[in-house]
């Protein structure tokens, strides 16, 4: 598959429409007097292609140095403007009849998220599977994953820029790299996925075992368990020798029930008393209101009122009586429930007396010669020992399960390894490696006059597992040479894959090509322009060799005045990518 087109659009308006061709494709930054670029978006072109191939959206707006800080304004632009990125891959970009894969993604979440392949909307899980089926149709195993298989084609992250083979994150195991490179080399091993799963399970079981044995080993837990069981035996013997009444268990249960009822009834009586107190307080307040009337002042007001209002018929005494009558009615109303309330409280208090008496009786029965206190202490000690017993038995059981699992996984692994590390399979690895190295050494010789090659060693990791570990040799430490080695490997792999009819992506994405010496970059261009592949590189224009400073090679030109998303005019403060 080749890169055909990358389109960035918002609300139907096209922001960028980038077309690719075979050979070298340059993403240039036209800014002046820069060393490695000035954030106009040339690296983001590579990131957007990766995004369409299943990468996380965060890489577009996360600071690559801190790995946490967000370019909020860029993120908001992508979300608020509902930016859609469309990537078109093609089997043959020189033909109109070649099969295309059209991938669409946006930066929205949940139901508004677009994750589409050839007009088919997909879930996150379905998306990668679909891409894998389209690009690597013969690969049906779960490992290596689609993202792992294309990792060497897309190099803009530090780990991929600085390492030829270790293109995945730093947590990737040697076992995962083994599965990846056996696949890339065409060393068909139908149990590879199963082996990878077993390796993961073995790792998980060993991690669990270390966690369980963080405090003590299994043997220590078994010894501790034996001591606990002996202590339980001793305590039970002491318990059986206590002088207790024959109905002890029944009396103890009854006592607990009585105590529960006492607590419940005491709480109810407390609430009833509060209710009664509130009523009495209200009655006292009303009584005080009736008694506190200033009769002389009230009579003076009454006389003054009758002077001006001749229609007042009520006598002063009647007025006072009316007031007191109203107060009495209020008192009668709020105290109406007092008799019943007093009866209920009295009944509950009587019930409580009965329960307290029963509690005292049962306590006497149970306590018999002070043995009850001894029993309580013994029961407390027994409970603690049984707690320890349960804890130790649980850990031991889990460790036994881990050991059983490890034995099974190790046995299964042994059967697979007998085949994987057999003379026949190892010979296949050697043969495929030799085929690849013909291309790797040839390309590196053309670039540097040196011959790079890939080799393998059969190692045993810290968990005792045998693995094929691949590495390159005759490497150099300078950044330019390292960049060149990586490019040699990537170019060589496409040539090798085509020769072996192994499906692969026919494009290579590279960032920071200004770190490479001019001569090597020119030679890379010469190689890829004559082969069936694409080499997409981001670079500062003023760092380009003169022979490559050609408009025909530029797929997009960026600058401070024309950044990738063209949002610089919307806000002077927007940090661009």
N, C-alpha and C positions, 0 to 999 in steps of 0.2 A: 504494500500500500504506500502511495505517495501523498504528500501534501498538495492539495489543489487550491484551496481557498480558505481564508480566515476573514470572517465578516463580523464587525461589531456594530450593533444597531440599537436604537432606542425609539420606541413608539413609531416604528416604521421608517424612521430616518436612519440612514447609514452614516456612522461615524468614521469607520475605516472599512475598506474593502481591499484585502491584500491577496494577490495572486502569486502562486509559486511556480517555479519551473524546475526542470532537471538541472543537475549540476550545483554550483554554488549560488546560494541566495543570501544576500547581505541585508541586515537590518542596521542602518547606519544612524549615528548620532552626529549631526552636523555642527554641534557646539564646538567652540574653539578653546584651545589651551586647557584641555582636560586630560587627566591621566587614565581614569577608568570609567568615565561617564558621569553624568550629572542628573540622573533621575528623570529622563524625559520619556521613559517607557520602553526602551529597546529590550530589556530583559522581560518585561511584562508580556511582550508578544509571545515569547517562549512559554511563559507561565499560562497564558490563555490557551495555547495549544494543549498543554499538559492538563489544564482544567477540563477541557472538552474530552480528554481521554481518561477522566475519572479522578483527577486530583481534587483536593479540598479547595473550596473557594477562598478560604482565609489567606492562602499564599499570595493572593492578588493585593490584599490590603494590610497584611501584617508586616511589620518591620522585620526584615530578614536577620538583623543583628540581634535584637532583643528577643525575637520569637514570640513576643507578647503584645507589644504596643501596636495599636491599630492606627492607620491613616483614616481617621474618622470621616473626613470630608470625601475621600475617595470611596469609602464604603457606602456612605450615604448617597453619593452620586450613582453608584452601581445599583443600589436598591431603589432609591426614589425615582430614578429615571427608567427603572425596569429594563436595564441593559441586557440584551441577548447576544451571546457569542455563538456563532455558527461556524463549525469546522467541516470542510468537505475533504474526504480522503478518496483517492481514486486508484484503481488497479493500474491504469495507464493514462497519465495526464496528456499524452500526445494523441490520444484517440477519444472521439466523442462516444464511442460504443463501450468503453470500459466501465466496469461496475463502480459506482460511487457509494460511499457511506457518508450520509449527512448527519452531523451531530449538532444538537442545539442544547444550550444550557443558559440559565440565568442565575441571579444571585438572591432570589427570593426564597422564602421558607414555606414548609408545609404544603398546603394545597396550591399555592401560587408558584411553587417551584416548577421550572421546566427542565426536564431531563429526558431528551427525546432523541431517538435514532431512527432515521428514515421514516419520520412522521409517526413513530410509535412511542407513546408515553410510557416511561418505565419507572419503577421504584429504584431506590439507591442500590438495592441488592441485585435487581435484574439488570441494571445498567452495565456493570462491569462484566457480568456473565454474557450479555448480548455482544459486547465489544470483543470479548475473548472468542466467542463462537464465530464471529464474522472474520476476524483477523487471523486467528489460530484455530481453524475448524477441526483439526485433527487432535488437538489437545483437549482431553476430557477430564484429566485429573485435577484435583483441587489445588495442587501445588506443582510447580510454582504458580502463583497467581498472575493474572493478566498484568497488573501493575508491576510486578517483579520482572516479568518477561520483557517489558518495554523500557525498563529503568535505564539501560545503557544508551538508549536512543535520545534521551532527554536529559541534558546536563546543564543545569544552571545553579543547583544547590552546591554548597561547598564540598560536601562529601563526594558528589559525582564529578565535580570539576577537578578535584585533587587526587582521585583514585581511579585507576583503570578498571578494577574488578569490583570493588566494594561500593556499589552504586545505591545501596539501600541504607536505611537509617542505622544508627550505631547499635541498636538493640538486636539487629539481625544475627542469627546464629550461624555457625559454620555449616550446620545441617541444612539450613535454608539456602545458603550459597551453593552447597553441593547439589541440591535438587535443581537449582536454577541453571548452573553451568552444564550439568549432565544433559538437561533439556536443550539448552542452546547449542550444544555440540552434537545433538542428534543421537545421543546414546540412549536409545529407547529402553526403558526399564519400567515395565508395566506395574511393578510393585513399589515404584518410587513414592507415590502419594501415600500408600499404606505405611511405608517405612517412615516418611516424614511425620505422619500422625502418631506412630508409635514413639518416635523420638520426642515429640512434644509431650506425650503422656508420661514417658519416663522422666523427663525433666520436671513435669508437674508433680509426679509422685515423690521424686527426690526432694523437691522444694518443700512439700508437705511433711515429709519425714524429718527434714532439718528443723522445721517449725515445731513439730511434736516433741522432738528431742532437744529443744532449745535449753530446757532446764536439766533434764536427766535422760539417760539412755533407756532403752526398753528393759534391759536387765535390771537397772536401778529401780524402775517402776515395779517390776515383778517382785524384787526383794522387799520394797516398801509395802506392796500389797500383802505379802506373806505376814509381815509384822502387824499390819492392820487387822488382818483376819484373826491372828492370835489374840490381839487385844480385845476384839469383839467377843471371842470365846470366853476370855477371863471376865469381862463385864457381864455377860449373860449368866455365868456361874454365880457371880455376886448377887445379881438380881434375883435369881431363883432361891437364894438363901435368905432373902429378906422375909420377916414375919409379917405377912399381909393377910387380911381377911379373905375368905374364899370368894366373895362377890366383888373383889376389888375392881376388876375391869368394868363391871356393870355400874358400880358405885361411882367410879371415876367419870364415866360417860354421863351419868345423871348429874354429877356435880358440875361438870362443864355446861350442861344444858341449863341448870338452875342459875349459874353465874351469868349466862347469856340473857336469861329472862330478867334477872335482877338489873342488869345494865340497861336493858331495853325499857323496863318499867320505871326505873329511876329517871331516865331521860324523859319519859312521857309525863311523869309527875312534875318534873322541873318545868316543862313547857306549860302545863296546866296552872302551876303556881304563878308563872309569869303573866299568864292571861288574867288570873284573878287579881294580881297586884295592879295591873294596868287599869282594870275596871274600878277598883277601890280608889286609885289615885284620881281618876276622872270624877268619881263621886265627891271626893274631898274638894276638888277644885270648884265644882258646882255649888256645894254647900258654902264654901267660902265666898263665892260670888253673891249668894243670897244674903249672907250675913253682913257683908261689907257695904251695903247700900247706905249712903248718907241721907237719912230721912229729912233732916232740916233743909239741905240744899235742894233735894227733890221737891219738897213742899214749896219753897221759894219759887222754883221754876214753874210749878203748877199754878200758883197764884198769879204770876206774871202772865202766863198763857191765858188764863180765864178772863183777865182784864180786857184783852184784845180780841179774844175769840169767845164770843158769848155762847156759841153752840156746844161747847164742851160740857157734856152731861155727867161724866164720870167724876166721882169724888176722889179725893186724894187717897183715901184708904182703899178704895177700889183699885186704883192704879197700882199701889204697892202689892195688894193681894194678887192682882193679875200677874205681876212680875214674878212673885214667889211661886205662883201656881205653874207658870211656864217652866221655871227651874225645876220644880218637883217632877213635872212630866218627863223632863230630860233625864233626871236621876232614875226615875222608874224604868225608863227605856233602856238605859245602859246597864242597869243592875238586874234586869229581868232574868238573865241567865245565871246570876250568882248562886241561887239555891241549888240548881242542878249541877253547877260547876263544883260547888262545895261537896255535894254528894259523891260526884265522880272522884274527886281528889281523895275523899275519905275512903272510898272503896279501893282505890289504887294503893293507898298507903297501907290499908289492911292486907291487900294481896302481897305487898312488899314485905310486910312483917312475916307473913307465912313463908315466903321464899327465903328470907334471911334465916328463919328458923330451920328450914330444910337444908340450907347451905351449911349451917353450923352442925347439924346432925350428920350430914354426909361427910363433912370434913373430919369429924371425930372418928367416923368409921374407917375412913381412908388412912388417917394419920397414925393410927394404932402403934403405940410405943415409939413414936418419932421416926418410923420407917419411911414415911411418906417423903420427908426431906431427903433421906438417903436415896429413895427411888428416883426423885426428881433429878438429883445429881447424876445417878447412873444413866438415866434416860438421856440427859444432855450429852454425856460422854459417848454413849452409844450412837446418838444422832451424828455427832462429829466424825466418829470412826466410819459409820456407814457412808457419810458424805465423801470422805477420803477414798473409801473402797470403790464407790461409784466412779469417782474421778479417775483413779488409777486404772480400773477395769476398762473404762472408756478409751483412755490413751493407749493401753495395751492392745485393745481390740482394733483400734484404728491403725496402729503400727503393724499389727499382724496382717490387716487387709492391704496395707501399703507393700509389705514384703511379698505377699501373695501376688499382688498386681505386678510388682517389679520382676518377680520370677517369670510370670507369664509373658510380660512384654519383652524381657530379655531373651526368653526362649523363642518367641516369635521373631524378634530382631535377628537372632542367630541364624534362623532358617533363611531369612531374606538376605542377610549378609553373606551367607554361604554362596548365594548366587551373585550378589553384587560385587563381591571381591574374589570371585572365581577367576581363574586364568583366562577363561573365554571372554568374560565381560571386561576384564581389565585390558585385554588385548583390543577390544572394541574401542575403549576409551583412548588408548594409545594411537590407534589408527585414525580416529576422528581428530585427535589433537594434532597429529602430524599433518592432516589435510588443512586444518585451520592455520597452522604455523607457516605453511607455504605462503599463504596470503599475508599473514602478519609480518613475517620477515621480509617479504618482497616489498611491501608498502613502506616499512620502516627503513629499509635500505635505500629506497628512492628518496626518502625525506632526509635521512641523517647519515647514510652510508654505514649504518649499524643494523644489526639484525635482532629484533625483539622476538620473543617466543613465549608461549604459554606452557606451563608445566603443572604437574600435579604431584602431591605427596599423599600417601595414605597415613593418616595420623590417628591417634587415639586421644579423645578429649578428656576433660577432667571427670566425666561420668563413665569413662571406660568404653566409649562408643567409637568404632572405627569410622573414618570419614575420608572421602576424597577432598583434598584441599587444593584449590587451584591458585596459581600466582604467576605473574610475569617475571621474567629475568632479563639481565643486561639492561636494567633501568638506570636512568640518570636523575639526579636530585634537583636540577635547576627547574624553575617553574615553566620555562619555555619548552624544554625538552619533555617535561611531564605532560604538558598540554599536547605536545606532538605525539607522545606515546599513546595517549588516550584516543586521539583522532585516528591513529594507525589501527588501533584495536577495533574501533567502531566501523571504519571503512572495510577492514579485513573481514569483519563478521558478515556484513552484507554480501560480500563476494563469496564467502564460504557458504552462507545459507542458500544463495541462489544456486551454487554448484551442487549442493546436497538436496535441493528441493525442500528446504525447510522454510515454512512461512515466516516472514519477518516484515517489519516496517522498513521501508526503503529511504527513510529520512533520518538525519542526525541533527539534533538541536544542540548548539554550543554557545555558551556565554563567555564573555571576557577574552575574546580572541586577540585583543591588543597585547596580551601577555605572551603571545607566541611571536617568534622571530619572523620577520617579513618573508624570508626565503621559504620557510616551512609552510606559511600560509599560502604563498603562491603555488607551491608544489601540491598542496592539498587541493587547491582549486583546479590545477591541471589534471589531477587524478580523478576527482569526482565529476568533472566536466566530460570525461571520456567514458565514465561508467554509468550503470543504470541505477543512479541514486541521487539523493539531494543532501546537501550540506548547508544547513541554515545557521548562520553565525551573526551574533550581535557585536558591533565594533564601532569605535569612534572613527569618523570619516578621516580626520587628520592623521590617524595612525595607519590608514590603509596604504599598502604598497601601491605605487603608481599604476602598475599593471591591473590592479583590481579596482581602481577608482573609475569605475565604468557604470554609467546609469543603467545599462542593461542587466547588471548584476544586482541592483538595488530593488528590493521588494517593498521597502518602506523607508522613508527618510523622516527623522524626527529632530526636533530642536526645542530650545526654550520657548520659542514662539509657536511651536506646533507640536505639542506633546501628544501622546498616543490617544488619550480619550478626548482631547480637545476641550478640556474644561478649564484651561488656564484663563480664559476670558470671563468665565463665570465667577471666579474668585481668585484674587491674587495670592491668597493664602493656601490654596489647595496644594498639598504635597503630591507631586505626580510620581507615577511608578515607571 
